[in-house]
Each structure stands twice: as C-alpha cells, then as structure tokens.
C-alpha cells in the first residue's frame, strides 16, 4: 500500500507569530510531486508536530491533500501520547481524504508493551478505514516497540506498515524476517534507507527529500530496476547530507537548507527549537554547496 519515497514535510512558518504559511506549503507540495515523489507525510517530526495545535494540524492536512489532488499518497501524522486525541486526529484525517495515518509511540508517559499494543489497536479499531503506520523512534520518545509487540500489531486489521527509525539495521532485519510478509517496513532513518531496501524494506519516510527529492526518487527507481550498484552509489553520495541534516535537532538543519535552496521558504522554527547555531552553519554551507542547495542565497 505504501512504498517508495515519502517526504516527511517541513511545516513552513511566517510572521512574528510564526503561523503556518499555507501558500508556501502548497508550493512545496507541488515541487515534491513534480520531482516524482511517491508520498507526503505532513505533521510528523520534521513537520514540528509537537508544537502544532490540533486545528493547525487539520488545516495542514487539508492544504496538503488539496494541493496533492490525488497525485501521490498522503500519510497524515496523527500520533500523540494521548490515545483518545490520536483517534480523533485519525478520524479527522480520514474525513479530509488522507490515505493513511502515521502514529508515533506515546512519548513521556512511557507505556509498557501491553499499553503500546492497546494504544495502537484502539486507533486502528476506532478510526476504521484509515490505514495506520506505526512509528518507532525511541531516540525521540523514550520508548521502543519490541518485535513481539510489532508481531501482535501486524495482525490487527488496519495496521499496514511501520516507520522504523531506530537506525539499528539488525533490529530492522529481525522485523523483516519475522513480520515482513504481514507488515510493510519503511525506513525512518535516511542513512540506512538503501541497506533496508536490500533487506526487504519497501521505502523510506525521508527528511532529505525535502531538498533533494529527485535524487531520492532516482535511488528508489534504480533499486526497483535491479540496478543495485547505481542505487548504492546514489546512497553513498547522499550519505554526507543524511548525516549533516542531524547536526542539530531535526528539522532545524533541513529548514535551513530549504531556506537557502528555495525561494519562498525560510528557516523559522517554533520554540523550544531555535535557528541553526553559527558553529554549525559553516558545515551545513559546505554540504549545501556540494549538493547545489544555495539557490536562493
């Protein structure tokens, strides 16, 4: 159902109040689709979901869905650490026309394995019709899905995929070996995308494709065509960018690159995130120069 390159969209902001810039967001969607991207994920980590109000999330879903006009899949970020709130977001995303929902593991309250299972099961059962993608990113949430819990969730109707963002390729391989015939595994870490494809992963929810969508699409196309050496070469060429995009907390670096490379975008983020620190700007500019991302400076 979900495979290929899915961009974890930034949320463009504007003005002294840092409101959502829906015009810039719609333009970004258009550029992504023109590059051949397979899907878009609004209101995920890269979209600063933690500092978006519910009404802002719904407005973002609407803008992205309307701008895409059915030309690619839209997987809306519906996860919170409140099961009831996640269910309401999932229902709203479905009503707006999203193709799926991405639900991060509940952060801060740190449920155990049984709590995680029932959290996701409740979302799937109470927002029927919205295919659900699990999102495992323990570096952000302080909690990780175990293989046993993922195995159980793979049998819940409506749960179709997992965004696996531990960066642990052994863990990824174990998931695919045990559950890959029942659950689509998507990389949530750009730096292990190609290795995960080779193990049976079916795509990536990608930060880098905000700025290099064509190259990420080329990587996937080469892999799908069996041109593994070409895909490997593209991945290794992009590796410094994958690493550089996390020189500070995501999405600070990628928003900075978007501002440098695209007219109509800026590097604005909401507190508690702050703009890129001067000590890291030189490093990022070297990468921007290397990858041709200084178009608007």
TABEL-V928065 format. One record per residue. N is the residue number from 1. RES is the residue in one letter. D_FIRST is the distance of its C-alpha to the first C-alpha in Angstrom with 1 decimal. Layout:
N_RES_D_FIRST ; N_RES_D_FIRST
This chain:
1_X_0.0 ; 2_X_3.8 ; 3_X_6.5 ; 4_X_10.0 ; 5_X_12.7 ; 6_X_12.4 ; 7_X_15.9 ; 8_X_17.3 ; 9_X_19.6 ; 10_X_23.3 ; 11_X_25.1 ; 12_X_28.1 ; 13_X_31.2 ; 14_X_34.6 ; 15_X_38.2 ; 16_X_40.4 ; 17_X_38.3 ; 18_X_35.1 ; 19_X_33.2 ; 20_X_29.8 ; 21_X_30.2 ; 22_X_27.8 ; 23_X_29.2 ; 24_X_28.4 ; 25_X_24.9 ; 26_X_24.2 ; 27_X_25.8 ; 28_X_23.7 ; 29_X_20.5 ; 30_X_22.1 ; 31_X_23.0 ; 32_X_19.6 ; 33_X_18.1 ; 34_X_21.2 ; 35_X_20.5 ; 36_X_17.2 ; 37_X_14.9 ; 38_X_11.2 ; 39_X_11.0 ; 40_X_13.7 ; 41_X_14.5 ; 42_X_17.8 ; 43_X_20.1 ; 44_X_19.2 ; 45_X_22.0 ; 46_X_22.4 ; 47_X_22.7 ; 48_X_25.6 ; 49_X_24.1 ; 50_X_27.0 ; 51_X_29.5 ; 52_X_27.8 ; 53_X_29.0 ; 54_X_26.8 ; 55_X_27.9 ; 56_X_27.2 ; 57_X_23.6 ; 58_X_23.2 ; 59_X_24.9 ; 60_X_22.7 ; 61_X_19.5 ; 62_X_21.4 ; 63_X_22.5 ; 64_X_19.3 ; 65_X_17.5 ; 66_X_20.6 ; 67_X_21.0 ; 68_X_17.5 ; 69_X_18.1 ; 70_X_14.6 ; 71_X_14.7 ; 72_X_11.9 ; 73_X_9.4 ; 74_X_11.6 ; 75_X_11.1 ; 76_X_14.7 ; 77_X_16.8 ; 78_X_18.1 ; 79_X_19.6 ; 80_X_23.3 ; 81_X_25.9 ; 82_X_26.6 ; 83_X_24.4 ; 84_X_25.8 ; 85_X_25.2 ; 86_X_21.6 ; 87_X_21.1 ; 88_X_22.9 ; 89_X_20.9 ; 90_X_17.6 ; 91_X_19.2 ; 92_X_20.5 ; 93_X_17.3 ; 94_X_15.7 ; 95_X_19.0 ; 96_X_18.9 ; 97_X_15.6 ; 98_X_13.2 ; 99_X_9.4 ; 100_X_9.5 ; 101_X_12.4 ; 102_X_13.6 ; 103_X_16.5 ; 104_X_19.1 ; 105_X_21.4 ; 106_X_24.5 ; 107_X_27.1 ; 108_X_30.9 ; 109_X_31.2 ; 110_X_29.8 ; 111_X_28.7 ; 112_X_29.0 ; 113_X_26.5 ; 114_X_27.0 ; 115_X_26.8 ; 116_X_23.5 ; 117_X_22.1 ; 118_X_23.5 ; 119_X_22.4 ; 120_X_18.7 ; 121_X_19.2 ; 122_X_21.2 ; 123_X_18.6 ; 124_X_15.9 ; 125_X_18.7 ; 126_X_20.4 ; 127_X_17.7 ; 128_X_15.9 ; 129_X_13.2 ; 130_X_11.8 ; 131_X_8.8 ; 132_X_10.7 ; 133_X_10.7 ; 134_X_14.0 ; 135_X_16.2 ; 136_X_19.0 ; 137_X_21.7 ; 138_X_25.0 ; 139_X_27.1 ; 140_X_26.4 ; 141_X_26.4 ; 142_X_28.9 ; 143_X_26.7 ; 144_X_24.2 ; 145_X_21.9 ; 146_X_23.3 ; 147_X_21.6 ; 148_X_23.0 ; 149_X_21.5 ; 150_X_18.0 ; 151_X_18.6 ; 152_X_19.7 ; 153_X_16.9 ; 154_X_14.3 ; 155_X_15.9 ; 156_X_15.8 ; 157_X_13.8 ; 158_X_11.4 ; 159_X_11.1 ; 160_X_7.7 ; 161_X_8.6 ; 162_X_11.9 ; 163_X_13.5 ; 164_X_16.5 ; 165_X_19.4 ; 166_X_22.4 ; 167_X_22.9 ; 168_X_24.0 ; 169_X_22.7 ; 170_X_24.4 ; 171_X_22.6 ; 172_X_19.3 ; 173_X_20.3 ; 174_X_21.4 ; 175_X_18.1 ; 176_X_16.3 ; 177_X_19.3 ; 178_X_19.3 ; 179_X_15.8 ; 180_X_13.5 ; 181_X_13.0 ; 182_X_11.8 ; 183_X_10.2 ; 184_X_8.2 ; 185_X_11.2 ; 186_X_11.4 ; 187_X_15.0 ; 188_X_16.8 ; 189_X_19.9 ; 190_X_20.3 ; 191_X_23.2 ; 192_X_21.3 ; 193_X_18.2 ; 194_X_19.4 ; 195_X_20.8 ; 196_X_17.6 ; 197_X_15.8 ; 198_X_18.7 ; 199_X_18.3 ; 200_X_14.7 ; 201_X_12.9 ; 202_X_9.8 ; 203_X_10.9 ; 204_X_13.3 ; 205_X_13.9 ; 206_X_17.1 ; 207_X_20.6 ; 208_X_22.2 ; 209_X_20.1 ; 210_X_22.0 ; 211_X_24.9 ; 212_X_23.8 ; 213_X_20.5 ; 214_X_21.6 ; 215_X_22.5 ; 216_X_19.2 ; 217_X_17.4 ; 218_X_20.2 ; 219_X_19.6 ; 220_X_15.9 ; 221_X_17.1 ; 222_X_20.0 ; 223_X_18.1 ; 224_X_15.7 ; 225_X_19.0 ; 226_X_20.7 ; 227_X_23.1 ; 228_X_23.1 ; 229_X_26.5 ; 230_X_25.5 ; 231_X_22.4 ; 232_X_24.7 ; 233_X_27.3 ; 234_X_25.1 ; 235_X_23.9 ; 236_X_27.6 ; 237_X_28.8 ; 238_X_26.5 ; 239_X_27.3 ; 240_X_30.4 ; 241_X_28.3 ; 242_X_25.7 ; 243_X_28.7 ; 244_X_30.7 ; 245_X_28.1 ; 246_X_29.0 ; 247_X_32.8 ; 248_X_32.8 ; 249_X_30.4 ; 250_X_27.1 ; 251_X_26.9 ; 252_X_30.6 ; 253_X_30.5 ; 254_X_27.5 ; 255_X_29.0 ; 256_X_32.3 ; 257_X_30.8 ; 258_X_29.1 ; 259_X_32.6 ; 260_X_34.2 ; 261_X_31.9 ; 262_X_31.0 ; 263_X_33.5 ; 264_X_32.8 ; 265_X_31.3 ; 266_X_33.3 ; 267_X_33.1 ; 268_X_33.8 ; 269_X_32.4 ; 270_X_33.4 ; 271_X_35.6 ; 272_X_35.6 ; 273_X_34.0 ; 274_X_36.5 ; 275_X_36.6 ; 276_X_36.5 ; 277_X_39.7 ; 278_X_42.2 ; 279_X_42.3 ; 280_X_38.7 ; 281_X_39.0 ; 282_X_40.7 ; 283_X_38.1 ; 284_X_35.3 ; 285_X_37.4 ; 286_X_37.8 ; 287_X_34.0 ; 288_X_33.8 ; 289_X_36.5 ; 290_X_34.9 ; 291_X_31.6 ; 292_X_33.2 ; 293_X_32.2 ; 294_X_35.6 ; 295_X_35.3 ; 296_X_36.5 ; 297_X_39.2
